[in-house]
């Protein structure tokens, strides 16, 4: 009798244990759904990932029949589930740490986790080379505008070729890009034709490559797209002295007072890490931040400068260089959006006032990295000529390409088409131009 009671008690304990175990298991499985309404339980916000907005306005018969509403509803549910951000980060962490892969847009993992953005590899290997003929036409437009502004208006137009990370250090480029097979690049063509046309330009791309073996600190960091904080100040100092020599003026002087070392300040030197959305931070490197003092004396002048440029110029804005060296400096980002209203996409360049804006300034900087030279000037050069010298015969092929290559989808489709048809990018865009004619 006693043995039966003990057996019953044992079975009862086992059943209770099983119930508790199953209860815990079901709780774990259902917890993402149970706590989906608690935002804090989603985990740290994902960088540059927006939750699809679901509203009754999207519930239309057409959206339902085409499956668009269902897709939107599914995405919204997935993004609203508790712990969803942790799952995404855990997935990205597994890909990167174990398989050395990343699904981050445009990110290329080079050897020893040396980060690239793909456009710089594309440029360095010549995969988007527009051809010498097109580059020569663009350079002729640039030469005409540079001379016109200086001779008639005493305005200096200064192209500044910013460095590209792939051309600066091509050694870690992954083998699947076949880095040993290199064609002519837009940068090489630009230098060749600009030198021939005697255009005044500052070549920071060449300067950084020459400086690399002897630079005391990294000009590019392992995890950054753009130049490092140290590299930016080297570029700023070089630009200052170039403007002084070219424009015959004395600008405020940059004095390097020393370096501070940090492993926590991410700034320019880790700008590819946040989009990866990892669980754990990347290994820290000692990053050098120059301590720079900018001093203007009684002979210094601060000119009015208009800058048409890309994202490399942001760092000069954000680190105080621009406001201390120039009296005015509107920044036309990609000749489209006006800085500092970069987050207000409604503030765009008004081409109807282009002539007035040009004549208001003493210096115009065309700041462009090598990866953007296939769109040299982003249309600014031709628009400026049209406003200042309407009788000048602009090349129709260049005008066509300004519009065609401004469309990112058309540009990437043309790159893929060149690979598929085993043709050069130059041949593809020439065909597009002929078809348009």
N, C-alpha and C positions, 0 to 999 in steps of 0.2 A: 504493500500500500504506500509506504514511504517512497519507494523507488518510482512509482507512477506519478506521485505528486512532484518529485524532483524533475521528472521528464517533462511534465506539463509546464513547470516553471521555466525550464530550459528553452522549450519551444516558444513560450510566451516572450522570453527575453530575445530569442532569435528573430521572432516576428516583429517585435518592437524595433530591434536593430535594423531589420530590413526596411521597415516603414520609414525610420529616420533617414536611412541611407537613400532610399528612393525619394523621400521628401526633399532632402538636400540636393539631389541630382536634378529633380524637376525644378526646384527653385533656381538653381544655377542656369538651367536651360531657359527658363522663362523670365529670368531677371532682366535681360535686355528689353523685353517687351513690357514687363511690369513697371520699370523705371524709365520708360522712353519719354515720359513727360517731364522728367527732371533734367534740365539743361546741364547742370553741373556734373551729371553722371556720364555725359557724352565723352568727356575727356578734353584735353587741351585743344583749342581751336586749330584747324588745319590751315596752313598757309595757302592763300590764293585759291581756296576752294569754297564756292558759294553753294548754299543749300537751295535747291530749286523751289521757287515760290509757287504754291498750289492755291488756286482760288476757284470759285464757282464759275468765273468768267472763262476758264479754260475748259469747262465741261460743256462742250458743244457737240452736236451730232457729227460734224466733220472730224473733229479731233478724236472722237471715240472710234469712228469707222477707220481712220488712218492709224490708230494706235498711239497717237501722240499723248492723249490724256493718260492712258494706261502707263506709258513710260514715265511721264512726269509724276504720277501717283507713286509708282514703284520707287523712283529715285528719292522722292520726298520721305517715304516710309523708311528707306534704308538710312538716310542721313539723320532721321529722327530717333533711331533706335539707341538705347543706352549703350555706352561703351564703344559706339561706332568709330569714334576717332582713334580709340586705342587699337581697335582691330586694323584700321587702315595703317596706322603707324607700325604695328607689329608686322604686318605684311611687308611694308617697305623695308623694315629693319632686316627681316629674313632675306629678302632679295639682295640687299646691299652687303650685309655681313657674311652671308654664307655663299651666295652665288655671284657676288661682285657685279650686280646688275641694278639698274634703276629705271623706273618708268617716268621719272621727272622730265617734263617737256623740255626738249632741246639739250638736255644734259648728256654729255659723253664722258664715260669713266675711262680715263687713260691709264697707263701703267702706274702702279704704286698709288692708285687713287688720285691721280692728278686730273683735276676737273677741267673740262672744256665745254664751251657752248658750240654746237655743231656748225653754226654759220662761219666760225673762224677757221675751222678745218676745211670747210667747203671753199673758202676764199684762198687759203694757203695752197691747197692742191690744184686750184684753177678750175674747179668743177663748175663755177658760175662765171667764167670769163666771158665778157661780152664781145671780145674781139678787139684787135688793134684799130680797126676801121672806126668802130663806134667810139672807142676811147679817144681816138685822135679828134673826132668831131666834137666831143664834149670838151676836150682840152682847148680847142680853138675858140669855143664859146667862152670858156673861162678866161683865156688870155685876152680876148676882146673886152670882156667886162672889167677885168682888172685894170687894163690900160685906160678904158673909158672913165672909170671912177676916179683914177688918179689924175689924169690929164685935165679933165673938165671940172671935177668937183673936189679935188685934193682929199679923196677918201681912199683909204688903204683897204683892199680886199685881200685877206690873208688866209689861204687854205692851210690847215694844220692836219697832217695825217697822224692820227692817234695809232698806237700800236695794237696789234692783235695777238692774243695769247698763243695761238697755234704757230704763227710765224716767229714769235718771240722764243718759244721753246717747243719745237716740233717732235722732239725725241720720244715723249710718252704717248704720241698718237697711236690708238689701237691698230693692230694689224689688219682688221677687217676693212679699214679705210684704204689699205694699200698705200701707205705714206711714201713708199719708195717710188711710186709712179706719180710724178708731179708734173703738171702742165704749167703753162704761163698763167700768172695771176693778174687780176685787175690792178693790184698795187704795183707790180713790176711794169705793167703797161703804162700806168699813170706816171710813174717816175720817168720812164723813157720819153714820153711825149711832152710832159711838163718841162723837162730839162731842155728838150729841143726847142720848145716855144719860149724859153727863157721866162717861165712863170716863177714868181717869188713864192715859195712855200716852205713850211717848216715840217720836216720829216722826223717825227718822233718815233715812228716805227723803226726806222734805221738806227736812230740814236739809242733806243732801248736795247736793240740787239747788240750794238757795239759796246754798250755799257754793262751788259749782263755779266761778263767774266770778272769784272773788277768792282761791281757795286757792293758796298759793305752790307747792304740789307736787301731782301727780296724785292724786286720791282713788281712781281706778281706773286700772289699767295697760291697755295695748293688748291684751295677751295673757292677761289674767287673768279668771276668772269672778267672784271675790269682790273686796271692797275691797282696795286696795293696803295695803302695810305702813304707810304714812303714814296712809291712811284709817282703818285699824283703830285706831291710837292716838288719832286724832281722835274716833272713836266711843267708845273706852274712856274718854277724858277727859270727853266729854259725858255718858256714862252715869253716871260717878262723881258729877258735880255734880247730875244729875237725881235720883239716889238720895238724896243728901244733902238736897236740898230737899224731896223727897216723904216720905222716911222720918224726917226730922228727926234725922239723925245726922251725925257727922263721920268721913269715911273717910280712909284714907291719901291723901296728895296726890301728883298726878303733876306732875313738873317736866320740861319739855322743855329739855334742855341743848344742843341743836344737832342737826345732821343729818350722817349719813355717806352718801356716794354710792357706788353700786356698779353694775357692769354684769355681774356674774357671779352674785350671789345670786339664785336663782330664786324661792324661797319662794312667797308668795301672788301675786307679780306675773307669774309665768309658768306658772300652774297648768294652762293649757290646751295648753301646748306638748308635754309628755311624751306625752300620749295620741295625738298626731299621728304619732309614730314616724317622724320625718324622718331623712334622712341627715346633714344639716347643721343647726346651730342657727339659730334665728331671729335676725334683726338685734337686737343688744342696745340697750336704752334705758338712759339713766342713771336709776337707781331710788334714791329717797330713803328712808333708814331713820332715823327719829327716834332720837336718843339720849335715853331717858327714864329718869328716876330716880324711884322711888316711895318716899316717906318717910312713916312713921307717927310722930306725936308723942304726947305723953302724953294728949291728948284724943281721939285717933283710936280708933275701934272697928272690928273686923272681924266683920261679921255672918255668920251661917250662911245660905247662899244655895243654893236649888235652882233649876237652870236646865233648862227644857225648850226645846230649840232645834234649829236646823239647822246646816249646815256652816259658816256664817259665824262661829259661836262658837268653832270650833276654834282660830282664830288667837289669840283672847284666852287660851285655855288654853296654847297652845304658846309664847307670847311672855312669859309670866311675870306677866301682869296679874292673873289670877284668884288665884294663890297668894299674892300680896302684898297684895291688897285684901280678900279674903274669908277667913274662918277655915275654912269648909267650903264646897265647891261641887261636889256631884255633878252631872254633865251627862247628862241623858236625851236622847240623840240621836233626834230625831223621835218622842219619847215611846215609844221601843222599846228601844234599846241603851244601856247605861250606860257612859259614858266614865269612866276612861281605858281600859276594856276593850273599846274599839271594834272591835278585831280578833278578839275572842273573842265570836262571835255568840251564844254560849249564855248570856251575862250580859245578861238582858233585865229590863225593868221588871216588878216583881211587884205587880200591881194589888191583890192581897189585902192588901198592906201600905201601900197608897196613903195612907190617912188618917194613919198613924203617920209616914210620910215627910214629909208636908205639915206636920204639927204640930211636927216636929222643927226646922223652919227658920223664920227671921225674915222672909225675903224670897223670893219665887218670881218668877223672871224667865221670861217667855214670849218668847223671842227668835225672831222669824220674819221672813223676807224677804218682799217683796211677792209673789213668785212662788208662795209656799206659802199665801197667805191663803185660797185656795179650800178648804183643809183646816184652817182656823183652829184651832189647839190640838192637832190630830192625835188628838182624842178625849179629851185630858186634862181639859178643862173639864167635859165631861159626866160623866166618871168621877169627878172630884173632887166634883161636886155630888151624885152618887149615893151617895158614901160619907159626906159631911158633912151632907147634907140629903135623906135618902131620900124624903121626902114631896113634894119639889119636882117639879112636872109638867114633865119634859123633853119637848121637842118631838120627836115620832116621825120627822118628816122629817129633822131634823138627825142623829138617831141612825142612820137608814138611810144617809145620805150619809157619815157617819163610816166606816162599813164599806165602802160601795160605792166611794168614792174612795180608800180605802186600798189598793185593788187597782190597781196601776199599769196592768195590761193593760186593765181595765175603763175606767179613766180615758182612756187613749189611744184606745181603740175608740170611746168616746163623742165625743171630739173629732173623729175621722174621720167618725163618723156625722152629726155636726152639719154638717160640710162637704158630705157626700154628699147629705143631705136638704135642704140650704140652710135649716137651722134654727139657732137659737142653742143654745149649750151648756146654757143654763138650761132651754130647752124639752126637750132630750134627757133631762137628769137628772130633770126633773119627771115625764116619761113613765115613766122607769124606776121611780120611786117609786110611781106609780099602779099600774103593773103588779105591783109587789111586794105592794101592798095587796090 
